[in-house]
Amino acid sequence: MSPPHTIILSLFIIFISFDLSFGFYIEDKHYQTNYQHYTTTAPTRLMRMTHMSQQMVNVDNYGAIANDGRDDTEAFEKAWNEACSIGAILVVPEKRVYHLKPITFSGPCQPNTAFKVYGTIKAWPHMSAYEKDRRIWIMFDSIMNLVVDGGGIINGNGRKWWQNSCKVNKSLAVTFYQCNNLQVKNLKFKNAQQMHVRFQKCFNVRASNLLVKAPGNSPNTDGIHITGTQNMIISNSIIGTGDDCISIVSGSKNIRAIGITCGPGHGISIGSLGADNSKAEVSNVIVNRATLTGTTNGVRIKTWQGGYGYATNIKFMNMAMRNVTNPIIIDQNYCDQKEPCQEKESAVALSNVVYQNIRGTSASEVAIKFECSKTVPCRGIYMQNVILTPEDGDGISATCENVRFSNRGKFSPHCSSA
């Protein structure tokens, strides 16, 4: 090779190396910024560069129109079938709004299959489209190593559903079912019909940098719902809805929630557990570094009478409560029905629950409430450096029924009974 060509080639390699290094610097700053990527639906330059060598499947090329009066479900189905079969990236382009009726993206898929939402996916507005199965809007079913991200919006178009709210619809959601080694990140979920995001029977899940929003008066709109899922980390996410910010129910194990901002909503809940005399099993849950503002509950464990099983090894730590109505609550007599619940002897056993470094203000008189079962008392409840004060200056108290607890460091308010 002649010297001029060698010089040109060397300069080209240096330029490309600098460009890639600068791209990765942009990516690092992008993930460290507090949700600034939600100010635009445009993907960063790096996100485009990362997958230059991988085939893209654009939904527009399969007939998607992105028009208010058009249904794009069939085009998304065709695009997914292609992407899944060859291990490509399904792309939802930026600055466009696509409308979907109920749809399932099924696996198994070829390796490296991904789903990039740069624009907006919006639920089809007519309720008649959901008559076949009121439980499903978007489902990702039995897919390994799936990455769903892009910085775009998934809009449940839920206002009409809220006006006709019914408990039987509470599982209508964006659902990840039996997905292993799953990543869901850098997305905005808003105005779900019922739950926003549901993880069911998944294994090894990373959910990060999510913004989940709905009005505080929207019924049953849980932010992130976890059921039968193991080994999951939720991190650096902002959640404000009309129900639980995060709800963790039976079959869930090894769950971590780190860096969560919650409000409005019903707080962070484990349960409800044991409904209809059922068995419940929840273990190894840590909620670390959370801020809850204006929520009806802070951290709550709720179980029905008549259930059985256990919820154990649970830790709530490093939390700030701001004007929270029930900052700390255990309710083993949970009753979410019109008729009064009959007293029963069996209960889901609660043990080894730690509350550590929790401070803030209570909007109600009872800041700490442990209402445990007479026959299956709460055991191993630990309080360490828990200090709650009244929001409005009046006195606050703690009530502790059928609970065995110990405390270290400061603990205020103290239990009125034990």
C-alpha positions as CSV (number, residue, x, y, z in Angstrom):
1,M,0.0,0.0,0.0
2,S,1.4,3.4,-0.9
3,P,2.3,5.9,1.8
4,P,-0.6,8.4,1.0
5,H,-3.1,5.5,1.2
6,T,-1.6,4.4,4.5
7,I,-1.9,7.9,6.0
8,I,-5.5,8.2,4.8
9,L,-6.4,4.8,6.3
10,S,-4.8,5.6,9.6
11,L,-6.6,8.9,9.8
12,F,-9.9,7.2,9.0
13,I,-9.3,4.6,11.8
14,I,-8.5,7.4,14.3
15,F,-11.6,9.3,13.3
16,I,-13.9,6.2,13.7
17,S,-12.3,5.3,17.1
18,F,-12.9,8.9,18.4
19,D,-16.4,8.9,17.1
20,L,-17.3,5.6,18.8
21,S,-15.6,6.7,22.0
22,F,-17.5,9.9,22.0
23,G,-20.7,8.0,21.3
24,F,-20.2,5.8,24.4
25,Y,-19.5,8.9,26.4
26,I,-22.9,10.2,25.3
27,E,-24.5,7.0,26.3
28,D,-23.0,7.1,29.8
29,K,-24.2,10.7,30.3
30,H,-27.6,9.7,28.9
31,Y,-28.2,7.0,31.5
32,Q,-26.9,9.1,34.3
33,T,-29.2,12.1,33.6
34,N,-32.4,12.2,35.6
35,Y,-34.8,11.2,33.0
36,Q,-33.9,14.0,30.6
37,H,-34.3,11.5,27.8
38,Y,-38.1,11.8,28.3
39,T,-38.1,15.4,27.0
40,T,-37.9,13.9,23.5
41,T,-38.9,10.7,21.8
42,A,-35.8,10.8,19.5
43,P,-33.3,8.1,20.2
44,T,-29.7,9.1,20.9
45,R,-27.2,8.8,18.1
46,L,-25.5,6.0,20.0
47,M,-28.6,3.9,20.1
48,R,-28.7,4.0,16.3
49,M,-25.0,3.2,16.1
50,T,-25.1,0.3,18.6
51,H,-27.1,-1.9,16.2
52,M,-25.7,-0.8,12.9
53,S,-24.6,-4.4,12.2
54,Q,-28.0,-5.9,13.1
55,Q,-30.9,-6.0,10.8
56,M,-33.8,-3.6,11.4
57,V,-37.5,-4.3,10.8
58,N,-39.4,-1.1,10.5
59,V,-43.2,-1.4,11.1
60,D,-43.8,1.1,8.4
61,N,-42.4,-1.3,5.8
62,Y,-45.1,-3.8,6.8
63,G,-48.1,-1.5,6.3
64,A,-48.2,0.6,9.6
65,I,-49.8,4.0,8.8
66,A,-49.6,5.9,12.1
67,N,-52.9,7.7,11.6
68,D,-55.6,8.3,14.2
69,G,-58.2,6.4,12.2
70,R,-56.1,3.4,11.3
71,D,-55.5,0.1,13.1
72,D,-51.8,-0.9,12.9
73,T,-52.1,-4.2,14.6
74,E,-51.7,-6.4,11.5
75,A,-48.6,-4.5,10.4
76,F,-47.0,-5.0,13.9
77,E,-47.8,-8.7,13.8
78,K,-46.1,-9.1,10.4
79,A,-43.1,-7.0,11.5
80,W,-42.7,-9.0,14.7
81,N,-43.0,-12.4,12.9
82,E,-40.1,-11.3,10.6
83,A,-38.0,-9.8,13.4
84,C,-38.5,-12.8,15.7
85,S,-37.7,-15.4,12.9
86,I,-34.3,-13.8,12.0
87,G,-33.2,-12.2,15.3
88,A,-33.7,-8.6,14.2
89,I,-34.7,-5.4,15.8
90,L,-38.4,-4.3,15.4
91,V,-38.4,-0.5,15.1
92,V,-41.3,1.8,16.0
93,P,-40.1,5.0,14.4
94,E,-39.9,8.3,16.2
95,K,-42.5,11.2,15.9
96,R,-45.2,8.8,14.9
97,V,-48.3,7.5,16.8
98,Y,-49.4,3.9,16.1
99,H,-52.7,2.4,17.3
100,L,-52.9,-1.2,18.4
101,K,-55.7,-3.6,19.3
102,P,-54.9,-6.5,21.6
103,I,-51.7,-8.2,20.3
104,T,-49.3,-10.9,21.4
105,F,-45.7,-10.9,20.4
106,S,-44.8,-14.6,20.8
107,G,-41.6,-16.5,21.1
108,P,-39.4,-18.4,21.0
109,C,-37.3,-16.1,18.8
110,Q,-33.9,-16.2,17.2
111,P,-31.1,-14.6,19.3
112,N,-30.7,-10.8,19.5
113,T,-34.4,-10.1,18.9
114,A,-35.2,-6.7,20.2
115,F,-38.1,-4.2,20.3
116,K,-37.3,-0.5,20.0
117,V,-40.0,2.0,20.7
118,Y,-38.8,5.4,19.5
119,G,-42.3,6.8,18.7
120,T,-45.6,6.2,20.4
121,I,-47.8,3.1,20.7
122,K,-51.3,3.9,21.7
123,A,-54.2,1.6,22.6
124,W,-57.1,1.3,20.2
125,P,-59.8,3.5,21.7
126,H,-62.9,1.3,21.1
127,M,-63.6,-1.1,23.9
128,S,-65.4,-3.6,21.6
129,A,-61.9,-4.7,20.3
130,Y,-61.2,-6.1,23.8
131,E,-64.3,-8.3,24.1
132,K,-62.5,-11.5,23.3
133,D,-60.2,-11.2,26.3
134,R,-60.4,-8.3,28.7
135,R,-57.0,-9.3,30.2
136,I,-54.7,-8.5,27.4
137,W,-53.6,-5.5,25.4
138,I,-50.0,-6.0,24.6
139,M,-48.3,-9.3,25.6
140,F,-44.7,-10.5,25.1
141,D,-44.9,-14.2,25.5
142,S,-42.1,-16.8,26.1
143,I,-39.2,-14.8,24.7
144,M,-35.6,-15.2,26.0
145,N,-33.0,-12.4,26.1
146,L,-35.4,-9.8,24.9
147,V,-34.6,-6.1,25.1
148,V,-37.4,-3.6,25.0
149,D,-36.4,0.1,25.0
150,G,-36.0,3.1,22.9
151,G,-37.1,6.2,24.8
152,G,-40.6,6.2,23.4
153,I,-44.1,6.1,24.8
154,I,-46.6,3.3,25.4
155,N,-50.0,4.9,26.0
156,G,-52.9,2.8,27.3
157,N,-55.5,5.5,26.3
158,G,-57.2,4.6,29.5
159,R,-59.7,7.4,30.3
160,K,-62.7,5.5,28.8
161,W,-61.7,2.4,30.8
162,W,-61.5,4.4,34.0
163,Q,-65.0,5.7,33.5
164,N,-66.2,2.1,33.3
165,S,-63.8,0.7,35.9
166,C,-64.3,-2.9,37.0
167,K,-62.1,-5.2,39.1
168,V,-62.3,-7.9,36.5
169,N,-60.3,-5.8,34.1
170,K,-57.5,-5.1,36.5
171,S,-54.9,-7.2,34.7
172,L,-55.3,-5.5,31.3
173,A,-51.8,-4.3,30.8
174,V,-48.5,-4.5,28.9
175,T,-47.6,-7.9,30.0
176,F,-44.3,-9.8,29.9
177,Y,-45.2,-13.5,30.4
178,Q,-42.6,-16.3,30.9
179,C,-39.8,-14.1,29.5
180,N,-36.3,-15.0,30.8
181,N,-33.3,-12.7,30.8
182,L,-35.5,-9.7,30.0
183,Q,-34.6,-6.0,29.9
184,V,-37.2,-3.3,29.8
185,K,-35.6,0.2,30.0
186,N,-35.8,3.8,28.9
187,L,-39.5,3.9,28.2
188,K,-42.5,6.0,29.3
189,F,-45.8,4.2,30.1
190,K,-48.8,6.4,30.6
191,N,-52.6,6.2,31.2
192,A,-52.9,2.5,31.2
193,Q,-56.4,0.9,31.0
194,Q,-55.6,-0.9,34.3
195,M,-52.1,-2.0,35.2
196,H,-49.3,-0.3,33.3
197,V,-46.6,-3.0,33.2
198,R,-47.0,-6.6,34.4
199,F,-44.3,-9.2,34.8
200,Q,-45.7,-12.6,35.2
201,K,-43.7,-15.8,35.6
202,C,-40.5,-14.2,34.4
203,F,-37.0,-15.0,35.4
204,N,-34.0,-12.6,35.5
205,V,-35.5,-9.3,34.7
206,R,-34.0,-5.8,34.7
207,A,-36.4,-2.9,34.5
208,S,-34.7,0.5,34.6
209,N,-35.2,4.2,33.8
210,L,-38.9,3.9,33.4
211,L,-41.4,6.7,33.7
212,V,-44.9,5.5,34.6
213,K,-47.6,8.1,34.8
214,A,-51.4,8.3,35.2
215,P,-53.7,10.6,37.2
216,G,-54.0,10.0,40.9
217,N,-57.7,9.3,40.6
218,S,-57.4,6.7,37.8
219,P,-58.6,3.4,39.3
220,N,-56.6,0.2,39.5
221,T,-53.7,1.6,37.5
222,D,-50.8,-0.1,39.2
223,G,-47.4,1.1,37.9
224,I,-45.3,-2.1,38.0
225,H,-47.0,-5.4,39.0
226,I,-44.9,-8.4,39.7
227,T,-46.4,-11.9,40.0
228,G,-44.7,-15.3,40.0
229,T,-41.4,-13.7,39.0
230,Q,-37.9,-14.3,40.3
231,N,-34.6,-12.5,40.2
232,M,-35.8,-9.0,39.3
233,I,-34.3,-5.5,39.7
234,I,-36.3,-2.3,39.2
235,S,-34.0,0.7,39.3
236,N,-34.1,4.5,38.8
237,S,-37.7,4.8,37.9
238,I,-40.4,7.4,38.5
239,I,-43.9,6.1,39.1
240,G,-47.1,8.0,39.8
241,T,-50.5,6.4,39.3
242,G,-53.9,5.8,40.8
243,D,-52.9,2.6,42.6
244,D,-49.8,0.9,43.8
245,C,-46.6,2.3,42.4
246,I,-45.1,-1.2,42.7
247,S,-47.1,-4.3,43.7
248,I,-45.5,-7.7,44.4
249,V,-47.7,-10.7,44.8
250,S,-47.4,-14.5,45.2
251,G,-44.7,-16.5,43.7
252,S,-42.2,-13.6,43.6
253,K,-38.7,-14.1,45.0
254,N,-35.5,-12.2,45.0
255,I,-36.9,-8.8,44.0
256,R,-35.0,-5.5,44.3
257,A,-36.4,-2.0,43.9
258,I,-33.7,0.7,44.0
259,G,-34.0,4.4,43.4
260,I,-37.8,4.7,43.1
261,T,-39.7,7.9,43.2
262,C,-43.4,7.2,43.9
263,G,-46.4,9.5,43.9
264,P,-49.3,9.9,43.5
265,G,-50.6,6.4,44.2
266,H,-51.0,3.9,46.9
267,G,-47.3,3.4,47.7
268,I,-45.2,0.2,47.4
269,S,-47.1,-2.9,48.3
270,I,-46.5,-6.6,48.9
271,G,-49.8,-8.1,48.3
272,S,-52.5,-8.5,48.5
273,L,-51.8,-12.2,49.4
274,G,-54.0,-15.1,50.3
275,A,-57.2,-14.1,48.6
276,D,-59.9,-16.8,48.4
277,N,-58.1,-18.9,50.9
278,S,-55.1,-19.3,48.6
279,K,-51.5,-20.1,49.3
280,A,-49.0,-17.2,49.0
281,E,-45.2,-17.3,48.8
282,V,-43.1,-14.1,48.7
283,S,-39.5,-13.9,49.9
284,N,-36.3,-11.9,49.7
285,V,-37.6,-8.5,48.8
286,I,-35.5,-5.3,49.2
287,V,-36.8,-1.8,48.6
288,N,-33.8,0.6,48.9
289,R,-33.6,4.4,48.3
290,A,-37.2,5.4,47.6
291,T,-39.1,8.7,48.0
292,L,-42.8,8.6,48.4
293,T,-44.8,11.9,48.1
294,G,-48.5,12.4,48.8
295,T,-49.3,8.7,48.6
296,T,-52.1,7.0,50.5
297,N,-49.7,4.4,51.8
298,G,-45.9,4.3,52.1
299,V,-44.7,0.7,52.4
300,R,-47.5,-1.8,52.9
301,I,-47.9,-5.6,53.3
302,K,-51.5,-6.7,52.9
303,T,-53.0,-10.2,53.3
304,W,-56.5,-11.7,53.4
305,Q,-57.7,-13.7,56.3
306,G,-58.1,-17.4,55.4
307,G,-55.0,-17.5,53.2
308,Y,-51.8,-19.4,54.1
309,G,-48.2,-19.6,53.1
310,Y,-45.6,-16.9,53.9
311,A,-44.1,-13.5,53.2
312,T,-40.6,-13.4,54.7
313,N,-37.2,-11.7,54.5
314,I,-38.4,-8.3,53.4
315,K,-36.4,-5.1,53.9
316,F,-37.5,-1.5,53.4
317,M,-34.5,0.9,53.8
318,N,-33.3,4.4,53.2
319,M,-36.7,5.9,52.4
320,A,-38.2,9.4,52.6
321,M,-41.9,9.9,53.2
322,R,-43.5,13.2,52.4
323,N,-47.1,13.8,53.4
324,V,-47.9,10.1,53.2
325,T,-51.2,9.0,54.8
326,N,-50.1,5.6,56.1
327,P,-46.3,5.6,56.0
328,I,-45.8,2.1,57.4
329,I,-48.6,-0.5,57.5
330,I,-49.0,-4.2,57.8
331,D,-52.6,-5.3,57.4
332,Q,-53.4,-9.0,57.8
333,N,-57.1,-8.3,57.8
334,Y,-57.2,-6.8,54.3
335,C,-60.7,-6.8,52.9
336,D,-61.3,-5.3,49.5
337,Q,-64.9,-6.2,48.9
338,K,-68.4,-4.8,49.5
339,E,-69.4,-7.4,52.1
340,P,-67.6,-7.5,55.4
341,C,-64.9,-10.2,55.6
342,Q,-65.6,-13.0,58.1
343,E,-62.9,-13.6,60.7
344,K,-60.8,-16.7,60.0
345,E,-58.1,-18.5,61.9
346,S,-55.6,-19.1,59.1
347,A,-53.4,-16.3,57.7
348,V,-50.3,-15.8,55.5
349,A,-47.4,-15.8,58.0
350,L,-45.3,-12.6,58.0
351,S,-41.7,-12.8,59.4
352,N,-38.3,-11.1,59.2
353,V,-39.5,-7.7,58.0
354,V,-37.0,-4.9,58.5
355,Y,-37.7,-1.1,58.4
356,Q,-34.4,0.8,58.4
357,N,-33.6,4.5,58.0
358,I,-37.0,5.7,57.2
359,R,-37.9,9.3,57.8
360,G,-40.6,11.8,56.8
361,T,-44.0,13.1,57.6
362,S,-47.4,11.4,58.1
363,A,-50.6,13.0,56.9
364,S,-52.7,10.8,59.3
365,E,-52.7,10.4,63.0
366,V,-51.6,6.8,62.8
367,A,-48.2,6.8,61.1
368,I,-47.3,3.2,61.9
369,K,-49.9,0.5,61.9
370,F,-49.3,-3.2,62.5
371,E,-52.6,-5.0,62.4
372,C,-51.6,-8.6,62.5
373,S,-53.5,-11.9,62.9
374,K,-54.5,-13.2,66.3
375,T,-53.7,-16.8,65.4
376,V,-50.6,-16.1,63.1
377,P,-48.9,-13.0,64.7
378,C,-46.3,-11.1,62.8
379,R,-42.8,-12.2,63.9
380,G,-39.4,-10.8,63.6
381,I,-40.4,-7.2,62.8
382,Y,-37.3,-4.9,63.2
383,M,-37.4,-1.1,63.4
384,Q,-34.1,0.7,63.1
385,N,-33.8,4.5,62.9
386,V,-37.4,5.1,61.9
387,I,-38.5,8.6,62.6
388,L,-41.9,9.9,61.4
389,T,-43.4,13.3,62.3
390,P,-46.8,14.9,61.7
391,E,-47.3,16.8,58.4
392,D,-49.5,19.4,60.0
393,G,-48.0,19.7,63.4
394,D,-50.6,17.6,65.3
395,G,-49.6,14.5,67.2
396,I,-49.2,11.1,65.6
397,S,-49.1,7.5,67.0
398,A,-48.3,3.9,66.2
399,T,-50.6,0.9,66.8
400,C,-49.2,-2.6,67.0
401,E,-51.6,-5.5,67.4
402,N,-50.4,-9.1,67.6
403,V,-46.8,-8.3,66.5
404,R,-43.5,-9.2,67.9
405,F,-40.9,-6.6,67.1
406,S,-37.6,-5.1,68.3
407,N,-36.0,-1.8,67.6
408,R,-32.5,-0.3,67.5
409,G,-31.6,3.4,67.3
410,K,-34.4,5.9,67.2
411,F,-38.0,4.7,66.7
412,S,-40.8,7.3,66.7
413,P,-43.7,7.2,67.2
414,H,-43.6,4.2,69.6
415,C,-46.2,1.5,69.5
416,S,-49.2,2.0,71.8
417,S,-49.6,-1.7,72.3
418,A,-47.7,-4.9,71.5
